[in-house]
């Protein structure tokens, strides 16, 4: 049977001796990134589903050298290393805007399902607990 699912898109894989053309996380640091938005993206990344793939072993953060996980996570669209939330949360590594918007849209859906909703507008965000 033919697999009709679109391929997963890789995010958060960094340059190394084997992959010199991949991005360097230091180039994506955005110290002006809104703290709340950054945290929502980090929560989304940390909440991914464990992908059924073998990995090459533990990873080390390219910025601070801390141990950074050995799993791969997915949401069915993207595939990323377990430690990507660390880069976002602790080093303010801002992913491309299409990924940030995908994460925020996913988080809005999750918040709506759990009795929380988020309104974005005018550069401000507000989260409101629903009592319904």
N, C-alpha and C positions, 0 to 999 in steps of 0.2 A: 504494500500500500504506500502510495506517495505521501510524503510529509508536506502538507500545504501551509504550514506555519511559516511566517516570515523569519528570517534569521535574527538572532539576538544581536543587538548593537553593543559593542564594547565601549565602556566608559571607565575612566579612572585607572587605566594601565599606563605606566610611565616609562620614559626612556631608560635604557640600560645598554650594556655592551651588545646585547643581542637584538635590541630594538631601538637603535639610535634615532630613528625618525619619529618616535612617539613623543608626546609632550613631556616637558619637565614641570613638575608641580609648582616649583618656585616661580615660574612664569605666570601662573594663574592666581597668585595670592592677591586678594583684594581686601585691604584693611578697612575700606570704607563700606563694605557690604553690610547691609542692614542685619543686625544681630538676630532679630526674630525670623526673618526669611532664611538666614543661614541655618538656624536651628531647625526649622521645618524641613529643609532639604536634608540635613543630617539625620533627622528622625526617619524620614522616608528611606534613606539609604540603609540605615541600621535595621529597618524592618523588612528588608528583602527576604525572599524565599531562598533557602539553600539550594543551589544548583546541583544537579546530580553529576558533577564532574570531579575527576581527580585533579588535585593541584600539585604544584611543584614543591610544596612545603611552606613553612612560615615565611611571611613577608616582613620587611623592615621599612619603617617610614623613611622616605627619601629626604625628609626635612629634619626630623629630630632623632632618627635612628631607633625609636622604640619599636618593640615587637608589635606587629600590626595585623595579626590574623593569618589564617591559611585557607579560608573558604572563599567560594565565589557565591554571590547573591544575584537574584534576578527579580524582575517584576513581570516578566513575560515579554517585555520590549527591550530592556537593557540588561546587560550582564556586567557586574563590577566586582572588584575584590572587596572582601569583608572590611578592610581597613579604610575604604574611601570615606566613610562617615567621619573618621578621625581627621583626615585631611581637611574636610569641610569645617568641622566643629572647632578643631584645635589650631588650625593654621590658616583659616579663612581662604582656602583654595576654592575659588568660584568656578564651577563647571560652566560650559557653554550655556547661553541663555535658553536654548531649546530644551535642554535637560532640566534646568532650574524650573522652567514653566511646566514641564511634564511632572516634575516632583510636586510642585505646588498644586497643580490640578488634582493629582492623586490624593494629596493631603486634604484638600477641600472636600473631596468625595468621602474620604475616611471620616473626617470631622462631622459631615452631615449624617453619616450612618451611625455615629456614636453619640449623637445629641449635641455636637459642637458644629458650628459653621463659622466660616471666615469670610469677611467682606474686605475686598481690596479696592482701593480707589484713592486718587489724588496723592499717591505716594505713601499712603498710610494704610495700616491694616488693623482690624479689630476682630477679636474672637469673642463670641458670645455663647454662653451656656444656654441651651434651649431647655425649657421646662415641660415641653410637650410629651 
